[in-house]
Amino acid sequence: MPVEPVGDLPPEAEQLRLALEKQLPDILTHFSQILHQQFGFEGVRVGGFTVVPIDSNPERLSCNEEHCSIN
């Protein structure tokens, strides 16, 4: 599953993108387990998520049902 970068990314973002892409199947599996074990959600699994920098400006981030973008 590819990890798609958006916005103006610093050089170290490519290294993070590659690490996330490599581990993405395990990350999604663990998110699904947490939804079930800790929150009691049955019959659902996580299909994707968005990672944004901690210092990103929330006013510049917009999300819909399919993706997020940094404006």
Helices and strands as residue ranges (DSSP letters): H 13-37, G 58-60, E 61-63, E 68-70
